């Protein structure tokens, strides 16, 4: 009987660890407290699970949880992989000057009477920070942070999606978020990404955010990627689109000059801020 109980305990632990990896696959990061609630076990048990998975090389432990391992993708341009996703606040301070320039350049392309979708991220937040009041402007977003910032400008008509809130990025994602877009079309989509690769295209750390981004690209007449130089040659966890899935990329002057010709050859315009 004791042997049977031990075997069943091992099976349950393996099943729980498999589901932890599935959650990590979807989100790129997991929290110990959230997993304990999800599986109705103690945080001590979850920490033990994470330690076992770390020893097997399945993840990296961090304070309060774990992050996905980096994969070994390669692109035409010294491509590294980004699986870990820092918080919104942490990302906001990285290459801040470049992001501000990119945001200002992107905001200057928005015309009176237009409708735009501004995706989640710290670079797209700079579009909002530099947004001039223009008559008849409608902004759609699935970012809670962006929506709160836009609420301070009464002259802009703001539409928010519903959906599941991702605490790490304040993004609204999932089936409800996608359904809220079924009858909406916009002139321009401004999308931030974590990786731009000639071979692997545009990528982000979260499968759910990638799924949402793919849905939005189908509702826009023009797709503009906003990303600083550090995102080029990188590949993150979840694919949004092929490299020719955007019309323009706005970046800063520190980007490798070889990208301009490479992107032009496939019909993507590179704009420097």
SERO-4910 file (N, C-alpha, C, O; in steps of 0.05 Angstrom, whole numbers):
BEGIN
 pado doro    nc1    nc2    nc3   cac1   cac2   cac3    cc1    cc2    cc3    oc1    oc2    oc3
  Unk    A     16    -24      0      0      0      0     17     25      0     12     44    -15
  Unk    A     38     25     17     56     48     19     70     52     -8     73     75    -17
  Unk    A     78     31    -21     91     32    -48     72     45    -68     81     61    -84
  Unk    A     47     38    -67     26     48    -85     23     78    -81     22     94   -100
  Unk    A     23     87    -56     20    115    -49     44    131    -60     40    153    -71
  Unk    A     68    120    -56     92    134    -66     92    136    -96     99    157   -107
  Unk    A     83    115   -110     82    116   -139     62    138   -149     68    153   -167
  Unk    A     38    138   -136     18    158   -143     28    187   -137     22    205   -153
  Unk    A     42    190   -116     54    216   -109     73    226   -131     73    249   -139
  Unk    A     90    207   -140    109    213   -161     95    221   -187    103    239   -201
  Unk    A     73    206   -193     58    211   -218     45    239   -217     46    254   -236
  Unk    A     33    246   -194     21    272   -190     42    295   -193     36    315   -205
  Unk    A     65    290   -181     86    310   -183     95    314   -212     99    337   -220
  Unk    A     98    292   -226    107    294   -255     86    309   -271     92    325   -288
  Unk    A     60    303   -266     38    316   -280     38    346   -274     34    363   -292
  Unk    A     43    353   -249     43    381   -241     67    396   -254     64    418   -263
  Unk    A     90    383   -255    113    395   -267    110    398   -297    119    418   -309
  Unk    A     96    379   -310     90    382   -338     72    406   -343     76    421   -362
  Unk    A     53    410   -326     35    433   -329     49    459   -323     42    480   -334
  Unk    A     68    459   -305     84    483   -299     99    491   -324    101    514   -331
  Unk    A    111    471   -338    125    477   -363    106    487   -384    114    504   -400
  Unk    A     82    477   -385     62    487   -404     56    517   -399     54    533   -417
  Unk    A     53    523   -373     48    551   -365     71    569   -373     68    591   -382
  Unk    A     95    558   -368    119    573   -375    121    577   -405    130    598   -415
  Unk    A    113    557   -420    113    558   -449     95    581   -459    101    595   -478
  Unk    A     72    584   -446     52    604   -454     60    632   -445     55    651   -460
  Unk    A     72    634   -421     76    661   -410    105    670   -410    110    694   -409
  Unk    A    125    651   -411    153    659   -410    163    662   -382    187    662   -377
  Unk    A    145    665   -362    152    668   -334    129    658   -317    106    660   -324
  Unk    A    136    647   -293    116    638   -274    123    647   -246    147    651   -240
  Unk    A    103    651   -229    107    659   -202    100    636   -183     80    622   -187
  Unk    A    116    633   -162    112    611   -143     84    612   -130     71    592   -128
  Unk    A     76    636   -121     51    639   -107     27    632   -125      8    619   -117
  Unk    A     29    641   -150      7    636   -169      5    606   -175    -17    595   -178
  Unk    A     28    592   -178     28    564   -183     17    548   -159      2    529   -163
  Unk    A     23    557   -136     13    544   -111    -18    545   -111    -31    526   -104
  Unk    A    -28    568   -118    -58    571   -119    -70    555   -141    -91    543   -138
  Unk    A    -56    554   -164    -66    539   -187    -68    510   -182    -88    497   -190
  Unk    A    -48    498   -168    -48    469   -163    -57    461   -135    -57    438   -128
  Unk    A    -65    481   -119    -74    476    -92    -54    461    -75    -60    441    -62
  Unk    A    -29    470    -77     -7    458    -61      8    481    -47      2    505    -53
  Unk    A     27    474    -30     42    495    -16     63    507    -34     71    495    -54
  Unk    A     72    531    -27     94    544    -42    120    528    -39    137    528    -57
  Unk    A    123    514    -16    146    497    -12    147    475    -34    168    469    -45
  Unk    A    124    463    -39    122    442    -60    129    453    -87    143    440   -102
  Unk    A    119    477    -93    124    489   -119    154    496   -122    166    491   -143
  Unk    A    166    506   -100    195    512   -102    211    486   -106    231    487   -120
  Unk    A    202    464    -95    215    439    -99    212    430   -128    231    420   -141
  Unk    A    188    434   -139    183    427   -168    201    444   -186    213    433   -204
  Unk    A    203    470   -180    220    487   -196    249    479   -194    264    481   -214
  Unk    A    258    471   -171    285    462   -167    291    437   -184    312    435   -196
  Unk    A    272    418   -183    275    394   -200    277    401   -229    294    390   -244
  Unk    A    259    418   -238    259    426   -267    284    442   -274    294    440   -297
  Unk    A    294    457   -255    319    472   -260    342    452   -264    359    455   -281
  Unk    A    343    432   -246    365    412   -248    364    396   -274    384    387   -284
  Unk    A    340    394   -286    336    380   -311    341    399   -335    340    391   -358
  Unk    A    348    424   -329    353    443   -350    329    454   -364    330    463   -387
  Unk    A    305    452   -351    280    460   -364    273    490   -360    257    500   -375
  Unk    A    285    503   -340    279    530   -334    301    543   -318    320    530   -310
  Unk    A    298    569   -313    317    584   -296    301    595   -272    281    608   -276
  Unk    A    310    589   -248    297    600   -224    305    629   -220    328    636   -223
  Unk    A    285    645   -213    290    673   -205    275    678   -179    260    661   -170
  Unk    A    280    701   -168    266    708   -143    236    708   -147    225    723   -163
  Unk    A    222    690   -131    193    690   -133    181    672   -155    157    671   -158
  Unk    A    198    658   -169    188    641   -191    209    630   -209    231    623   -201
  Unk    A    203    630   -235    221    619   -255    216    632   -282    194    642   -287
  Unk    A    236    631   -300    233    641   -327    241    619   -346    256    601   -339
  Unk    A    232    622   -371    238    602   -391    268    604   -399    280    625   -397
  Unk    A    279    581   -407    306    580   -417    307    594   -444    288    595   -459
  Unk    A    331    604   -450    335    615   -477    338    592   -496    351    572   -490
  Unk    A    327    595   -520    330    575   -541    353    583   -559    363    605   -558
  Unk    A    361    565   -576    385    569   -592    377    575   -621    386    560   -639
  Unk    A    361    595   -626    355    603   -653    378    619   -665    393    631   -649
  Unk    A    381    619   -691    400    636   -705    387    651   -728    370    639   -741
  Unk    A    394    676   -732    383    691   -755    406    698   -773    429    690   -769
  Unk    A    399    712   -795    419    720   -814    438    741   -801    460    746   -811
  Unk    A    429    753   -780    444    774   -767    449    768   -737    433    775   -720
  Unk    A    471    754   -731    479    748   -704    456    746   -685    455    761   -665
  Unk    A    437    729   -690    412    728   -674    415    713   -648    423    690   -647
  Unk    A    409    727   -626    407    715   -600    377    711   -594    360    720   -609
  Unk    A    371    696   -573    343    691   -566    336    704   -540    353    705   -521
  Unk    A    312    715   -538    302    728   -514    278    712   -504    257    712   -518
  Unk    A    280    699   -482    257    685   -470    248    699   -445    224    700   -439
  Unk    A    266    710   -430    259    724   -405    246    750   -411    255    765   -429
  Unk    A    225    757   -396    211    782   -400    211    798   -375    197    791   -356
  Unk    A    227    820   -374    227    838   -351    200    851   -348    183    850   -365
  Unk    A    196    864   -325    171    879   -320    170    904   -337    190    913   -348
  Unk    A    146    916   -339    142    940   -354    160    962   -344    173    977   -359
  Unk    A    162    965   -317    178    985   -305    207    981   -311    222   1001   -316
  Unk    A    217    956   -310    245    951   -316    251    957   -345    272    969   -351
  Unk    A    234    949   -363    239    954   -392    238    983   -399    252    992   -417
  Unk    A    222    999   -384    219   1028   -390    246   1043   -388    250   1063   -402
  Unk    A    264   1033   -371    289   1047   -367    311   1038   -387    332   1050   -388
  Unk    A    306   1017   -402    326   1006   -421    324   1022   -447    303   1023   -459
  Unk    A    347   1033   -456    348   1049   -481    325   1070   -481    312   1074   -502
  Unk    A    321   1083   -459    299   1103   -457    301   1125   -477    281   1133   -489
  Unk    A    325   1136   -482    328   1158   -501    320   1150   -529    307   1165   -543
  Unk    A    329   1126   -536    322   1116   -563    292   1112   -566    280   1118   -586
  Unk    A    279   1101   -545    250   1097   -546    235   1123   -548    215   1124   -562
  Unk    A    245   1144   -534    232   1170   -536    233   1181   -564    213   1192   -574
  Unk    A    256   1178   -577    258   1187   -605    240   1172   -624    227   1183   -641
  Unk    A    239   1146   -620    222   1129   -636    192   1136   -632    177   1138   -652
  Unk    A    185   1140   -607    157   1147   -601    149   1173   -614    127   1176   -624
  Unk    A    167   1193   -613    162   1219   -625    159   1217   -656    141   1229   -667
  Unk    A    176   1201   -668    175   1197   -697    148   1183   -704    135   1191   -724
  Unk    A    141   1163   -690    116   1148   -695     92   1166   -692     74   1166   -708
  Unk    A     92   1182   -670     69   1199   -665     65   1220   -687     43   1228   -693
  Unk    A     87   1228   -700     86   1248   -721     72   1237   -746     64   1253   -763
  Unk    A     70   1211   -748     57   1198   -772     27   1196   -769     13   1190   -788
  Unk    A     17   1201   -745    -12   1199   -740    -26   1224   -750    -19   1246   -743
  Unk    A    -47   1220   -766    -61   1242   -779    -88   1248   -765    -99   1231   -752
  Unk    A    -98   1272   -770   -124   1279   -760   -145   1261   -772   -144   1253   -795
  Unk    A   -165   1254   -756   -187   1238   -766   -181   1208   -770   -197   1193   -780
  Unk    A   -157   1200   -761   -149   1172   -765   -156   1155   -741   -161   1165   -720
  Unk    A   -155   1129   -745   -158   1110   -723   -133   1093   -722   -123   1083   -743
  Unk    A   -122   1089   -698    -97   1074   -695   -100   1054   -672   -115   1059   -653
  Unk    A    -86   1032   -675    -84   1013   -653    -55   1016   -642    -36   1013   -658
  Unk    A    -52   1021   -617    -25   1023   -604    -22    999   -586    -36    997   -565
  Unk    A     -5    981   -593     -1    956   -577     14    961   -551     22    984   -545
  Unk    A     18    940   -536     30    942   -510     60    947   -512     72    941   -533
  Unk    A     72    956   -491    101    959   -490    111    987   -482     95   1006   -482
  Unk    A    136    988   -475    148   1014   -466    155   1032   -490    155   1056   -487
  Unk    A    161   1021   -513    166   1038   -537    140   1050   -547    139   1073   -554
  Unk    A    118   1034   -547     93   1045   -556     82   1065   -536     67   1083   -544
  Unk    A     89   1062   -510     81   1082   -491     92   1110   -498     79   1130   -493
  Unk    A    116   1110   -510    128   1135   -518    112   1148   -541    113   1173   -545
  Unk    A     98   1133   -557     80   1144   -577     59   1161   -563     53   1183   -571
  Unk    A     47   1149   -543     26   1162   -528     36   1187   -514     23   1208   -513
  Unk    A     60   1185   -503     72   1208   -489     78   1232   -508     78   1255   -499
  Unk    A     82   1225   -533     87   1246   -553     64   1252   -572     66   1266   -592
  Unk    A     41   1241   -565     17   1244   -582      6   1273   -579     -1   1282   -558
  Unk    A      4   1286   -602     -8   1313   -603    -38   1309   -607    -47   1291   -621
  Unk    A    -54   1327   -595    -83   1326   -598    -90   1332   -627    -83   1353   -638
  Unk    A   -104   1314   -640   -112   1317   -668   -142   1311   -670   -152   1292   -658
  Unk    A   -156   1328   -685   -184   1325   -688   -193   1298   -699   -181   1288   -718
  Unk    A   -213   1286   -685   -224   1261   -695   -207   1237   -692   -211   1217   -706
  Unk    A   -187   1238   -674   -169   1216   -671   -181   1194   -652   -191   1201   -631
  Unk    A   -180   1169   -661   -189   1147   -645   -165   1128   -640   -151   1120   -659
  Unk    A   -160   1121   -615   -139   1103   -608   -151   1078   -595   -166   1080   -575
  Unk    A   -144   1055   -606   -152   1029   -594   -127   1017   -581   -105   1018   -593
  Unk    A   -130   1005   -558   -107    992   -545   -116    968   -528   -138    968   -518
  Unk    A    -98    949   -525   -103    927   -506    -83    929   -483    -77    909   -469
  Unk    A    -73    953   -478    -54    958   -455    -68    974   -434    -78    997   -439
  Unk    A    -70    964   -410    -81    978   -388    -66   1004   -382    -78   1025   -377
  Unk    A    -39   1002   -382    -22   1026   -378    -28   1047   -398    -31   1071   -391
  Unk    A    -30   1039   -424    -35   1059   -445    -62   1072   -442    -65   1096   -446
  Unk    A    -82   1055   -435   -109   1066   -432   -111   1086   -410   -124   1107   -413
  Unk    A    -98   1081   -388    -98   1100   -366    -84   1126   -373    -93   1148   -366
  Unk    A    -62   1124   -388    -48   1148   -397    -65   1164   -417    -66   1189   -415
  Unk    A    -78   1150   -435    -95   1164   -455   -119   1177   -442   -130   1196   -453
  Unk    A   -128   1166   -419   -152   1177   -406   -148   1205   -397   -168   1219   -391
  Unk    A   -123   1214   -395   -118   1241   -387   -121   1261   -409   -122   1286   -405
  Unk    A   -125   1251   -434   -129   1268   -458   -157   1265   -467   -164   1246   -482
  Unk    A   -174   1284   -460   -203   1281   -465   -209   1284   -495   -230   1275   -504
  Unk    A   -192   1296   -510   -197   1301   -539   -194   1276   -556   -202   1276   -579
  Unk    A   -182   1255   -545   -178   1230   -559   -199   1210   -552   -205   1205   -528
  Unk    A   -211   1198   -572   -231   1177   -568   -216   1150   -563   -202   1141   -581
  Unk    A   -218   1139   -539   -203   1116   -532   -221   1091   -530   -241   1092   -517
  Unk    A   -213   1070   -543   -226   1044   -541   -208   1023   -529   -185   1020   -538
  Unk    A   -217   1010   -508   -201    989   -495   -213    962   -500   -238    959   -500
  Unk    A   -196    942   -505   -206    915   -507   -211    904   -479   -201    916   -459
  Unk    A   -227    884   -476   -228    869   -451   -207    848   -451   -187    851   -466
  Unk    A   -210    828   -435   -191    805   -436   -178    800   -409   -183    813   -389
  Unk    A   -160    780   -410   -145    772   -386   -121    790   -383   -106    795   -403
  Unk    A   -116    800   -359    -94    819   -354    -69    804   -348    -68    787   -330
  Unk    A    -47    809   -363    -21    799   -357     -7    819   -339      0    841   -348
  Unk    A     -2    811   -314      9    829   -294     36    840   -302     43    863   -297
  Unk    A     52    824   -316     80    832   -322     81    855   -342     99    871   -341
  Unk    A     61    856   -360     62    876   -381     37    894   -382     36    913   -398
  Unk    A     17    888   -365     -9    902   -365    -23    899   -392    -39    917   -399
  Unk    A    -18    878   -406    -31    873   -432    -57    857   -427    -58    840   -409
  Unk    A    -77    863   -443   -103    848   -442   -102    828   -465   -100    836   -488
  Unk    A   -105    803   -459   -102    782   -479   -124    761   -476   -141    763   -458
  Unk    A   -123    741   -493   -142    718   -491   -167    721   -509   -169    740   -524
  Unk    A   -185    701   -507   -208    700   -525   -226    725   -523   -236    734   -544
  Unk    A   -230    735   -499   -248    759   -496   -235    783   -510   -249    799   -523
  Unk    A   -209    786   -507   -195    808   -520   -197    806   -550   -202    826   -564
  Unk    A   -194    782   -561   -195    779   -590   -224    783   -600   -228    795   -621
  Unk    A   -244    774   -585   -272    777   -594   -279    807   -595   -296    815   -611
  Unk    A   -268    823   -577   -274    851   -576   -265    866   -601   -273    889   -606
  Unk    A   -248    853   -617   -237    866   -641   -251    857   -667   -243    865   -689
  Unk    A   -270    839   -665   -282    827   -688   -295    847   -707   -296    842   -731
  Unk    A   -305    870   -697   -318    889   -715   -304    916   -715   -316    936   -721
  Unk    A   -278    915   -710   -262    940   -709   -240    938   -731   -227    918   -734
  Unk    A   -237    961   -745   -215    963   -764   -201    990   -760   -214   1010   -752
  Unk    A   -175    991   -764   -160   1016   -759   -142   1022   -783   -136   1005   -799
  Unk    A   -135   1047   -785   -117   1056   -807    -89   1045   -802    -76   1034   -821
  Unk    A    -79   1048   -778    -51   1041   -772    -48   1026   -746    -61   1033   -726
  Unk    A    -32   1005   -746    -24    991   -722      5    997   -715     22    994   -732
  Unk    A      9   1006   -691     37   1010   -681     42    987   -661     29    985   -641
  Unk    A     62    971   -667     66    947   -652     95    946   -642    114    948   -658
  Unk    A     99    942   -616    125    937   -605    131    907   -604    113    891   -598
  Unk    A    156    900   -609    164    872   -608    190    869   -592    204    889   -588
  Unk    A    197    845   -585    222    840   -570    245    830   -588    268    831   -581
  Unk    A    237    820   -612    257    809   -630    250    815   -659    227    812   -667
  Unk    A    270    823   -675    267    826   -704    289    811   -717    313    817   -714
  Unk    A    281    791   -733    300    774   -747    292    770   -776    268    765   -781
  Unk    A    311    772   -794    305    768   -822    293    740   -826    275    737   -843
  Unk    A    304    720   -812    295    693   -816    270    686   -800    251    674   -810
  Unk    A    269    694   -774    247    686   -756    225    707   -754    205    702   -741
  Unk    A    229    731   -765    208    751   -765    206    766   -739    226    771   -726
  Unk    A    182    774   -732    177    790   -708    167    772   -685    149    756   -689
  Unk    A    180    775   -662    174    756   -640    171    771   -613    182    793   -610
  Unk    A    156    759   -595    152    769   -568    154    746   -548    153    723   -557
  Unk    A    157    751   -522    161    728   -503    136    712   -497    138    689   -490
  Unk    A    112    724   -501     87    711   -492     71    701   -516     65    715   -535
  Unk    A     63    675   -515     46    664   -536     19    678   -537      9    682   -559
  Unk    A      8    686   -514    -18    699   -514    -16    727   -526    -34    735   -540
  Unk    A      6    741   -520      8    768   -533     14    765   -563      5    782   -578
  Unk    A     29    745   -571     34    741   -599      7    735   -614      3    744   -636
  Unk    A     -9    718   -601    -35    711   -613    -52    737   -616    -65    740   -637
  Unk    A    -52    754   -596    -67    779   -598    -56    797   -619    -71    809   -635
  Unk    A    -30    799   -621    -17    816   -641    -23    806   -669    -28    823   -687
  Unk    A    -24    780   -674    -31    770   -700    -59    778   -708    -65    784   -731
  Unk    A    -77    777   -688   -105    784   -694   -106    814   -702   -121    821   -720
  Unk    A    -91    831   -688    -92    860   -694    -81    866   -721    -90    884   -735
  Unk    A    -60    852   -730    -48    857   -756    -68    853   -778    -66    866   -799
  Unk    A    -89    837   -774   -109    832   -795   -130    853   -796   -146    854   -814
  Unk    A   -131    871   -776   -151    892   -775   -140    920   -783   -154    940   -781
  Unk    A   -114    921   -790   -101    946   -796    -94    948   -826    -85    929   -838
  Unk    A    -97    972   -837    -89    977   -865    -59    979   -867    -47    972   -888
  Unk    A    -46    989   -846    -17    992   -846     -6    982   -819    -17    989   -798
  Unk    A     16    967   -820     28    956   -796     56    969   -793     73    967   -811
  Unk    A     61    982   -771     86    995   -766     98    983   -740     86    985   -719
  Unk    A    122    972   -742    136    962   -719    153    984   -707    167    998   -721
  Unk    A    152    987   -680    170   1006   -667    188    991   -648    179    976   -630
  Unk    A    214    994   -652    233    978   -636    261    991   -638    269   1000   -659
  Unk    A    275    992   -615    302   1004   -615    322    984   -627    315    960   -631
  Unk    A    346    993   -631    367    978   -645    373    951   -632    380    932   -645
  Unk    A    369    949   -605    376    925   -591    358    901   -597    365    878   -591
  Unk    A    335    906   -610    316    884   -616    324    870   -642    313    849   -648
  Unk    A    341    882   -658    348    871   -684    368    848   -681    386    849   -665
  Unk    A    363    827   -696    380    803   -694    373    786   -670    388    767   -664
  Unk    A    351    792   -658    342    776   -634    317    760   -641    301    768   -658
  Unk    A    313    738   -628    290    721   -631    278    715   -603    293    705   -586
  Unk    A    253    721   -599    241    715   -574    224    690   -576    227    675   -595
  Unk    A    206    685   -557    193    659   -554    171    654   -574    168    631   -584
  Unk    A    155    674   -580    130    670   -595    130    688   -620    135    712   -619
  Unk    A    123    676   -643    124    690   -668     98    706   -673     76    695   -669
  Unk    A    101    731   -681     78    748   -689     73    747   -719     51    743   -728
  Unk    A     95    750   -734     92    751   -763    119    747   -777    140    750   -764
  Unk    A    119    741   -802    143    740   -818    154    769   -821    140    788   -815
  Unk    A    179    771   -830    191    797   -831    177    816   -850    177    840   -846
  Unk    A    164    805   -871    149    822   -890    120    827   -881    104    837   -897
  Unk    A    114    820   -856     87    824   -845     82    852   -836     60    858   -827
  Unk    A    102    870   -838     99    898   -831    105    915   -856    120    907   -873
  Unk    A     94    939   -856    100    958   -878    125    975   -872    140    981   -889
  Unk    A    127    982   -846    149    999   -838    160    990   -811    146    978   -795
  Unk    A    185    997   -806    197    994   -779    210   1020   -772    225   1032   -787
  Unk    A    203   1031   -749    215   1055   -739    235   1047   -717    228   1034   -697
  Unk    A    260   1055   -721    281   1049   -701    299   1073   -698    293   1094   -708
  Unk    A    321   1069   -684    340   1091   -679    365   1088   -696    368   1068   -710
  Unk    A    382   1108   -695    405   1110   -712    427   1089   -706    446   1086   -721
  Unk    A    424   1076   -683    445   1057   -675    441   1029   -688    458   1011   -684
  Unk    A    420   1026   -704    415   1000   -717    437    995   -738    447   1013   -751
  Unk    A    444    969   -741    464    961   -761    454    970   -789    432    964   -797
  Unk    A    472    984   -803    465    994   -830    456    973   -850    443    980   -870
  Unk    A    465    948   -846    458    927   -866    429    921   -867    419    910   -886
  Unk    A    414    928   -845    386    922   -845    369    938   -865    350    928   -875
  Unk    A    378    963   -870    362    980   -888    360    967   -916    338    966   -927
  Unk    A    382    958   -927    381    945   -953    366    918   -952    350    912   -970
  Unk    A    372    903   -931    359    876   -929    329    879   -927    314    863   -940
  Unk    A    319    898   -912    290    902   -909    278    914   -934    256    907   -942
  Unk    A    293    932   -947    283    944   -972    278    923   -993    259    924  -1009
  Unk    A    296    903   -994    294    881  -1014    268    865  -1011    258    853  -1030
  Unk    A    257    865   -986    232    849   -982    208    867   -978    187    858   -969
  Unk    A    211    893   -984    189    911   -984    181    924   -958    159    933   -954
  Unk    A    200    924   -939    195    937   -913    212    962   -911    236    961   -914
  Unk    A    199    984   -905    213   1010   -903    224   1014   -875    210   1011   -855
  Unk    A    249   1021   -873    262   1026   -847    265   1056   -843    278   1070   -859
  Unk    A    252   1066   -822    253   1095   -816    270   1099   -791    266   1085   -771
  Unk    A    288   1118   -792    306   1124   -769    296   1149   -754    289   1169   -766
  Unk    A    294   1146   -728    285   1169   -711    308   1186   -702    305   1205   -688
***
